[in-house]
Amino acid sequence: MGLRYHPHMELRRWNDPQDYAFTQHLSAAQWAWEFLRRNPIYQAEWSAFDAVWRELEAEYGAPPNRDFCAWKLDSRAWVNAVDCPEGDCRVDRDKVLIECALGARWGFYKFPPSPADDDPVGEGRLTWRKVELEAPILGPDDVGWLGGDAAHVAMGFDLSLPLRDQIERAKRLLQLLQRQRRRSGEVQALSIVAQRERLCASLRLLDAGTAGAPEAALMAISGDWRELLEQACAMRDGGYRQLATWPG
């Protein structure tokens, strides 16, 4: 594979599109992992976690011979529940096991995969937590939220009147507006099929940047590489959570 991305992950040959052919078959959940595994903070946290995990296994054993009673009493094996309220693996109600805390912090269930792991999603070893899509309530000073973005729209409701008919009419109007703006090209559909090529170019740009590729090489990947790289970094640094919810 050539250059190294991280001690636990090999860098793909970013200048060879064929090295990314595997992305043609990725689901949204698998795409999300491809971005997260490139996050340097996740890589560092996973390395620290892995070192502690190995220490614990050396001291208390691995399944099926693990002394879990002793394991869970070791302060290295857990974090305080107040520091990880979303963690599910509780010990004595006020502690969360470190593997659950790390997964919860990055938005998934099950054991934290190594950045070197090519497909924990497809192999059933990673499941993304549900992301709640919020509709912001705008006030008089929130006009900046529209910001000239054709994907953003605001509608007015009268709370002194019944909401059912207002919401139904708003739904029809929004569906019409969505179709119009997509047909005109003002708004891009956020689906894996529609965005696959840009997502693939995003991964290549991230890998090329990590390899220290010159600007000319980045431009060869995509003419709008600056904007695309900015979006790629945003996806790597948190946007992957929304990406996991995209339709195919």
Helices and strands as residue ranges (DSSP letters): E 4-6, E 9-10, G 17-25, H 28-36, H 40-60, H 68-71, G 75-77, E 78-80, G 81-83, E 90-91, E 95-97, H 98-106, E 108-109, E 127-128, G 143-145, H 163-184, H 192-210, H 215-221, H 225-234, I 235-239, H 240-243
